[in-house]
Amino acid sequence: MKYKVLGRSGLKVSELCLGTMTFGEEFGIGAPEAECRAVFDGFTAAGGNFLDTADMYNAGTSERMLGEFAARDRDYFVLASKYSLSTRPDDPNAGGSHRKNLAQSLNATLRRLQTDYLDLYWVHGWDGSTDLTEIMRALDDQVRAGKILHIGISNAPAWIVAAANTLATERNMTPFTAMQLHYNLLERSIERDHFTLAHAHDMAILPWSPLAGGLLTGKFDRGATSPDLDAARLSNSPRGAQVLQDRNLEVAEAVSAHARELGCSTAQLALAWMMRRSAECVVPIIGARNAAQLSDNLGAVDVALDTDVLERLDALTALDVEYPHTLYASEFFSAMMYGEVRPSIELDRPWGR
């Protein structure tokens, strides 16, 4: 396992992060404790030090398990959790990004994780209502109190993150150092704005669902004769119909074909593509229900990709260029802006590079 500096933070984190939404069985997608312990031990034995959870994962079971597993050497691990999503449907203040929910969620998380501090604390999602000043001040107060070392934000528009960081910097508060976003070979919308934002603000990007819910593992190829249990879970899930579209299946099958050429698994190729997307820090969050899945995912760190393979994979799901990028790239705009003397700058920086 290699290590990367997490955005502006100075934290050294393993190039893969272990997501622990599968720690516990309350949501029907996880595993029992013995299997989770095997996954944790396998990840740490491979050199992994970056662990991610959330207060609402399996109704708190994920945090409780992770706290027990990490207790043997707490300070070695870079431990991250999240707040914002509702943990009590009958309580209007048990969800959202406001100060009250932050304070009560953080205290409960620290108890379950058996620790005095978190290395990284995420806003789990933009709630659309809490004033940014309240969010950034409340987070900064917890940083100053020593309960949080660094902060991040998940599932938020680029303009919100940029506004929050600008506000924090101007008022001597702690800015976000990382974004956790939905990103994989099938879902690349964040390449339009979030990658450029990450570069401008020196932020890391942690993609969640890097294997598209299992679709980018080769299990769903239409020629498969015996889909496994994970394939059945996705097929029967509420998101199944959306994920299992013909376009997505065609892309997944093409990735599988490339993987066979390279002698690696489909999952390893999908993860390796993502890890080489950008000069900025990109750390995929891998989730595993058992030790075999974990072992396969960890193999991605050894997959070598040349420029030709990267370009072929890029071409499978390349985004259409949209305004204002189409304008910036045009000769018309360049001539109108600079006349005959063109500066040597890139107005339209390549996405994800």
N, C-alpha and C positions, 0 to 999 in steps of 0.2 A: 504494500500500500504506500503510495506517495502522499504528500501533504501539501495543502494549499493555504495561503493566507486568506482569511475570510473577509473580503472587502477591505474597508478602512480600519478594521478592528485590531489587526495584529494577531488574532487567534490563528493557530495552526490546526487545520482540520483535515481529516482523511478525505481522499478524493471521492469517496462514496460515503453517504450518510445513511444510517440505519433508521428507517421509519418504523414506528412501533404501533401503528394502528391495528395490527394483527395480534397484539399482545392482549389476550382475553377473548372471550367468546360471546359477550353480551350482544354484540351487533350481528352475530351470525356469520362473520367473515374472518374470524380469528382462529386462534389455536390455544390448547391448554397450556398450563404453566411449564410443564416439562419440555414441551416442544419449543416454547418461547425461550427457555433457558438455553437450549441447544443452539438456537439461532443467535442469541446474544453471545454465547461463548465462541461460536464459529466466526462471528464478525470481529470480535476483539482479538481472537487468535491470529486473524489475518492482518492486524494492525489498525483496525478501525477504532477511532476514538470519538466520532461524532454521532450523537444519538438524539433523535427527534420524537416528541410525543405531543399530546395536547390534553387539556383537562377533561374534555368530553369523550375521548377515545375509550370505548367500552365502559362508559359510565365511571371513569376513574381507575379502572383495573389496569390499564396500560401504564399509568404513572406509578401505581403501587408496585407492579412487577418490576418496572425499570428501576425504581428506587431500591428494591431489594437486590437486584442483580448488580447495580453499580456501586452499592455501598462498600464493597471490598476495597475500592480505590477511587473514591468519588472525585478527587482532585485531578486525576488523570484524564477523566472524560470531559468532553465538551457537551454539556447537557442543555437541550433546548425544549421548551414547551410553549403552549399557546393559550390565549384566552380570547373571548368575544362571543363564540357560539353558545347558545343557551344550554345550561346544565339543569335547569328546572323549568319546564314549560309553563308551570302555574305562577311563576314569579317574573314580572316584567323587568326586574332589574338584574336577573340572572343571565342576561344576554346583552350583547352590545359592547361597544368599545369605551364606554364612559368610565370615570374614575371609580365609582362604587364597584362595578363589576370587576374592574382591574384589581382593586385591592383585595376583594374577597376571593377572587379566583386565584390570585398569586399566592395568598396565604395557604389556601387549601392545597395547591399544587406543591408547595414546599413541604408541607406535612406528608403528602403521599410519596414524594420523591426522597424523603428523609435527608434533606439538604437545607443549608442556610441560604443558598444563592443559586441562581441560574446563570449559565454562561451566556445564553441567548433567550430572549423572551419575545414571542411573536404576537402581534395583533392578527388574529386568525382570519379576519375579513373586515372590509370597510362596511360599516353599518349604515352609512348614508345620512346620519343625523347628528352624531356627536361632533362638536366643534373641534377642529384640529388643534387649537391651542390647548384645550382641555386634555386631549389625548397625549400630546407631546410633553406637557408639563407633568401630567400624572406619571408617565413613564420615566421621565427624568428624575422625579422625586424618588422613585424606587431605585434608580441607579445610584443616586446620592446616598440613599439609605443602605446600599450594599447588597440589596436583595437581587439585583439584576446587574450584569456586567455590560451587556450589549443588547440592542433591540433590533427587531426586524418586523416586516409586515407581509402579510399573505393576501392574495386575492383582492388586490386593489388596483384601480386604474393608475396609469403612469403619472397623470397630472396630480393625483392626490399625493402620491409618494414624493414627487418633486416639490409640491407646495409644503408638505410636512417637513421635509429636510431643510428647505429654505428658511422656514419659520424657526426651526430648531437652531440652525446655525446663527441666524440673526439675533436670537435671544439667549445665546450661550446655553442651549439645552442639548441633550444627546440626540443625534440624528440616527435614522435607520441605517444599518450597515449591510442589510441583506433583504432580498425579496424571495418569498416562496410562492411559486406560480405554477399553473397547469401548463406543462410543456412536454411534447414528445414529437416523434416524426409525423403524427397525424394531427396534432394541435400545435400550430406554430404562430398563433396570432401575436404572441408577445414579442416576436421579432420586429414588429413594426415600431414599437416605442420603448419597450422596457429594456432592451439590450443597449440602446443608445443612452438611456437614463442611467443604467448600471455603469457604463463607461464614464459618463460625465460626473457621477457622484461617488465613484469608486465603491460600488456595491457588488456583493455576490448575488448570484441567482441560484436558488435551490428548486429544481423542477420536481413537482409532485406528479404521481402517476406517469413516470417516464416510460412505462411499458404499456400505456393506454389500457389500464385495467386488465392486462394479460393478453391483449390482442397481438402485441408485438413480441410474442414468445414462440410463435409457430404452432400453437395449439389449435388455432382456429382456421388454419388453411382449409379451404373447401374440399380438398382432396383427402383430408384426414379421415381415417376409418373409425377411430375410437377416441372421440374427444374425452379428455380427462375430467376430473371433478371440478377443477378450476374453470374449465371451459363451460361446464354446465352451470356453475354459479353465475358467471357473467351473462350467459344466455338467458337465465331466468331472473336477472336483476332488473330494477326499473330503468337502468341506463343501457341495458343490453341492446334494445332495438336501435338506439341512437349510435352506439359504438359499432355494431355489426352491420353497418351499411356496406353496399357493394364496393364503393370507392375505398373504404377503409380495409376491407378484406383484400382487395387487389393490391394495395400498398403493402399490407402485411405479408402477402405471398411473395411479392417482389423482394422484400427485405429477407425473407427466408431463403430465397434463391441466391442472393448475394452472400448470405451467411454460409450456405453450403459450399460456395466457391472458395470462401476464405477458411473453411474448416472450423468455424465457431458456431455457437448457437445463435438463434435469432435474437434472443434477449441480450446476449453479449454484444452483438453488433449494434442494436438499437441504443444501448447504453454507451458504447464506445463512440458512436456518432455524436451523441449529446455532449460527452465529456470533451470533445474537440471542437465544439461549436464556436468558441470565443476565446479571445485573449484574456477576457475577464474571468473571474472565478465562477465556474459552473460546477455545482456539486449535486448530482442526482440523488434523490431520496429513494432508496430501494426498500421494498417491503417484502418479507418472506414469511410464508406460513409454516415452512419446515426447513430443515438444514439442507436438503437437496436443492431447493429453490435458491437459498442463500449462496451455496457453493457455485451454482451456475452464474448468478449475477456477479459474484466477485471475480469471475474469470474475465469480465469486461476490461479490467485494468491491464490485461496482457494482450489485448487485441490491437494489432498494428493496422492503421488505415492510411493508405497513400492518398494523394490528391485526387486521383481518378475515382477511387471508390467513394470518397466524400462527395464529389461532384455528382456522381450517379445517384447517391442517396438523396442529396439535396434536391435533385431534379424531380424526384418522385412526388414531392408535396410543396414545391416552391410557391411562395406567396405571389399574388399579383401585385405589381407596383401600383400604389394609389397616391392620390393627391395628399400632401404637397410634394411628395418625392418625385412624382412624374414631372412636376414643374421644375424642381431643382436640377433634374438630370437633363433638361432640354437646352439646346443651343440658344433658343430664343431667350430664355431667362438669363443665361450666362451673359449673353450679349447686352441685354437690357440692364443688367446689374453692373457689369464691369467694363462694358465697351470693348475695345480692342486689346486691352491689357488684362489678361486673365491671371488671377493669383493661383498659386499651386496648392490649392486646398481641395478636400473632398467634401462637397456639400451633402452628397448622398452616400454616407458611409455604409459599406456592405453589412447587411443584417447578420448578426451572429458570428461575426469574424473578428 
